[in-house]
Amino acid sequence: MVSDSETGPTWSNRLRSLQGLLAEITERFDAVRPWISRAQAALHRLRIWLVAVLKPLVRNPTFERFVTGLILVNAVTLGMETSGTLRASLGGLLTTLDHIIIAVFVFELAARMLVFGTRFWRDPWSVFDFLVVAVTLMPATDNLSVLRALRVIRALRLVSAIPAMRRVVNGLLIAIPGMSSIVVLLLLIFYVFSVMATNMYADTLPERFGTIGDSLLTLFQVMSLDGWTSEVARPVMDAHPWSWIFFLVFILITSFTVLNLFIGIIVDGMQQQHIEAKEANDLVKASRFGKLKTQFSVSLPKGPGDKAQPLRPTVGDLSRTPPPPPIEESGLSMLAAAPVVTRMDAGPERPDPAEMKLLLDEIRALRQELGELKSARNPTDGPT
């Protein structure tokens, strides 16, 4: 038997060895820690540089239109791959084009994820784009060959790429809570009429009204108005001449009343989306006008025929520099050379040429929008 005196030193030696190993690991980690800190700092600087480079690209409308065009091209190529003749003659080209397009999609998603950060995952449409591209990247093996057919869902990215289509889908989603009560009402109407039809016409037309399930299916055909007269109504009317009243009431309630409620709720949801989009657009335009008013000290036009007029400087607060002339399209180039209105306690300053150029471009864009608004209100008049 091994005594405690023999086992004691063994465990002590093992404990000391373990402590020495932990001390060595800690020492090596302390030696590597500066490298880790420098690597983290380098990665942070790299991320900042990538965001600065990719942010103008991601928010560029031309790049968005380019991605939308690639979605359309990819949808066409996926349809061409279903043709055996085209696949035999252009199979390699179609495959290469498909790989290039999916690479652009991955780059675009990665750029948006890097630029927007956590905001990317808070946007439902961004998550939708990510799921669509992720599904199409899965390998289409023999057991998962259905994934090859799912590649065509990339065409659904058009919904997220086009604002008008996004509003339509948002309108449908908004209409779902209101549609649920109508669905319950429609199911109740179907149940009541199917029980009545089974009791009245089961013996006359058992293949159509033999059970409640058969009656439900037959009444759905009657609601869709697909061959209901020759296949359902007239065979029943041969034995029950007044049965047309039953079918007529059912069609009036379901096809012409309840289903129109669906359309009304969907249209109301889309109209709500249109109003919200218009309010958001008006808010953006108002903020841009307010910014220009603050920076240039000009009054905003009150109507299509009104023109922007300069605000009078406050006596004692501004210098005696005369106010600038009204801002006109022909005189925009003179604005860059005009002196800035300064205070009494400050010397004259010259505007920065780059900032002034941006502001002048902003004025041109706003004047073009005003012209479009005037043309929309008065179709007979030309743009201002």
N, C-alpha and C positions, 0 to 999 in steps of 0.2 A: 504494500500500500504506500502511495506517495503522501508524504507528510505536508503540513501547511508550510513548514519552513522551506521545503523544496519548491512549492508552487508560488510562494510569495514573491521571491525575486524575479521569477519568470513574468508574472503579470506586471510587476513594476518596470521591468525592462521594456515590455511591450507598450506600456503607457508612456514611458519616456520617448520611445521611438515614434509613437504617434504624435506626441507633442512636438518633437523635432520636425516631423514631416509637415505638420500644420504651420509651424513657424517658417519653414522653407517656402511653402506655398504662399504664405502671406508676404514674405519678402519679395518673391518673384512678382506677385501681383502689384506690390507697391512700386516695383521697378517698371512694370508695364503700364501702370496707371497714367503717367504723363502721355504715353503714346495713345492710349484710349481717349484721353481728353482732347488731344490734338486731332485725332480722327473724327471725334464727334463735332468739334468746331469746324473741321474741313467739310464734313457732310452738311452742317448747318449753312455754311457759306455757299456750298454747291446748290442746296435747295433754294436759297434766296436768289441766287443767280438764275436758276432754272425758272423760278416763278417770274422774275423780271423779264426773262426772254419769252416765256410761253404765254404770259397773260395777255399781251397785245394780240397774239395769234389766236388764242381761244376766243377772245371777244371781238375778233374781226368779222364783220358780216360776210366778207368775201370767203373766208375759210368755212363759215357755216354753210354758205351756198355750195361750196365745193364738196363738203361732206354729204349734203343732201343730194347732189348730183351723183356721187358715188353710190349712195343707197339705191337710187333709181337704176344705175348701170348694173349693180349687183343683182337686183331683182330680175332684170332682163336676162343676165347670164345664167342665173339659176333656172329660169324658164327654158333657156336654150339647151341646158344640159339634159332636159327630159326628152329631147328629140334624139333618136338613135343616129340619124343621118348627120346632124350637126355635131354630135358628140364624136362621131367617127372622123369627121374632117377637121374640127376645131377643138378637139378634146384637150390637147396640150395648152393651147392658148387660153381656153376658158378656165382651166385649172390654175394657170399662172396668174391670170387676172383676178381670180377669186382669192388667191393667197395675198396678192398685193392689196386688194381692197380690205381684207380682214386685218392686214398689218396696219393700214391707215386707221381703221376703226379702233384697234388696240392703242395706237399712239394717241389718238384723239381722246379716248377715255382716260388714259394715263395722264395726259396733260391736264385735263379737267380735274382729275382727282388731286393732282399736285397743286394746281392753282387755287382751287376752292377749298381744299382740306376737308374738314368735317361738314362744311355746308353742302358738299357733293352728296353725302348720304342723307341729308335732310330734305333733299329735293326728290319727290317721287319719280319724276321723269328721268332724272339721272340714274336712279336705281333701276328703273325699267331698261334703260340703255345698257347698263352693266349686265343685267340678267340675260338680255337678248344676245349680247356678244359672248357671254360666258357659256351659254348653251351651245352656240355654234362652234365653240372651240373644243368641245368635248370630242374624244376620238370615236369615230363611227365604226366600231367593231361589228363582228357578226351578231353578237348578242345585243348590241345597241345600235343596230342598223337604222332604227327609227330616227336617231339623232341626225342622220344625213338628210332625212326629209325635213327636219326641223330647221335646217339652215335657211329656209325661205322666210322664217320669221324675222330675219334681218330687215326685210322690207317694211316691217311694222315700225322701224325707227323713223319712218316718215311722219308718224303720228307725233313723235316728240320733236322732230326737226321743224315742223310747220306750225306756227302759232295758231292758225285758224283751225287746224285739225285737233290741236290740244284743247281748244275751247269746246269743240264738239264733244270730245270724250269727257271733259270735265262736266259739261252739261248733262251727259248721260249718267255720270256717277252721282251728280246732285239729285237727279230724278229718281234714283233707286229707292230712297226711303218713301217717297210719295207713291211709287208704283207698287210697293209691297201691299198696301191696303187694297189697291185695285185688284191685285192678283188673288187675294183672299176672297174678295167679292166675286170675281170671275169663277173661282173654284166652287164657291157656294152655289152660284147659278147653275154651273155644270152638274153638280151633284143633284140638285132638285129636279132639273129637267131630265137627267138620266134615269132617276127613279121613276118619274112619271112615264117616260118612254118605255121603260122595261115593263111596267105594269100594263100599259095600253097596247103595245105593239110586239110583245115577245112572241105571241102565237102567230101573228101575221107574218113577221119577218125575223125568224129566230137567229139567222146568221148575222143580223145587224143589231138586234135589240134583245138577244137571248139572255144576257147577263148585264150587270151594271158596267163591267169593263167594256163589253161590246158597245153598250149605249154611249159611254164616254167617248170611245174612239169614233163612233158614227156621228155624234154631235160635234166633235171637233172638225170632222170633214164638212158638216153642214155649215159651221162657223166660217171655215175657209172658203166656202162657196165653190168648192171643186167637185163638180158632177153630182151635186146633192139632189137635183131635180130628177134626173133619170135613174140614179142608183138607189136613192133613199125615198124621196118624197112621193114619186108617182107609184112605186110598188105598194106603199102604205095606203095611198089614196084610193087604190083599187078596192081595198076592203073597208077603208074608213074615209069617206068622201070629205069629211070636215077636218081631216088631220092637217090640212094646209095651214089652219089657224095656229096650231102648235108650232110648226116649223117657222112660220112667219114671225110670231112673237119672239121665238128664240133668236132668230137672226137679227131682229131689230134691237134686242137687248144687248147681244154680244158683239156682233160685227159693227153695228152703226152707233152704239152708245159707249159700251165699256172700252172697246179698243180705241175709240177716239179720245177717251180720257188719258190713255197712255201717251198718245201723240201730244195732247195738251200739256201734260206734265213735262215731257221731254222738251217741247218748245219753250216752256217757261224756264226750265233750267238753262237752256242755251241762251235765252234772252238775258238771264241774270249774268251769265258769263260775259256776254257782249257788253252789258252795262258796266261791269267791273273793269273790263279791259279798257273801255273808253274813259272811265274815271281815272285809271292809272295813267293812261296816255296824257290826259289833260293835266294831271298833277305833275308829270315830268315836264310838259311844256311850260306850265306856270312857274316851276322852279327855274327853268332855263331863262324865262323872261325876267324873273326876279333877280337872278344873278347878273344879267346884263344891265338891269336898271341900277343895281348897286354899284357895278364897276364903271359904268359910263355916265351915270346920273342923267338918264333920259327917261321921259314919261312914256308909258306903254300906250300903244294905239288902242282907242276905245271902240273901233269899228273898222270894217273893211275900207272905208273912205278916209279914215283918220290916219295921220302920219305921226311918227315919233317926234316929240318936241323936247328940246333940252330943258332941264329944270333950272330955275334961277338960283344963283349962288346966294347963300345967306350973308347979309351985311355984317361985317366984323369977323366973320368966320372964314371967309374965302378972300383971296387976293383980288386985286382990281383987274385981273385978267378977264377980258370980255368972254362971254359964253360962246361955245363953239356953235357953228351953224347946224341946222337940222341934218340928221344922218340920212343921206340918200345913197342909193346904190352907186351913182356916178361919183360920189365924193368919198367913198370908203377908202380909196387910196390916199386921200389927203389926211385921213384921221391919224395915220401913223406918224405924220410929221407935225401934228398939232401939239402944242404944249399942254401939259397936264395941269388942271386947276389945283393949285397948292394953297396951303394955309398961310396965315400971316407970319407965323414963326418958323416956317420951313422954306428952304430954298427951292427954286424950280428944279423939277426932275424930268427926265426923259423916259418914256415907257420902254420896257424891254421889247426889242423887235420880235423875238420869238413869241412872247405872250401876246403882243398886239396882233400878230398874224393869226394866232388861234382864236382870239376874240373876234377879229374881222370875219374869219370863216364861220364862226358861230352866228354872227349877225346875218350873213348871207343865207345860211340855212334857215334861220328864223323868218327872214323876209320871204323866202320861197314857201315856207309853210303857211305864212299869212296869205300869200297869193293863192295857194291851193284852197285854203278855207274860203276865200272870197269867191273863187270860181265855183266851189261846191254850193255856196249860198245863192250866187247869181250865175247860173249856167250860161247866160247869154253874154256875160262880160268876160273879157280875157283876164289873165293873171296880171297882178299889179307889178 
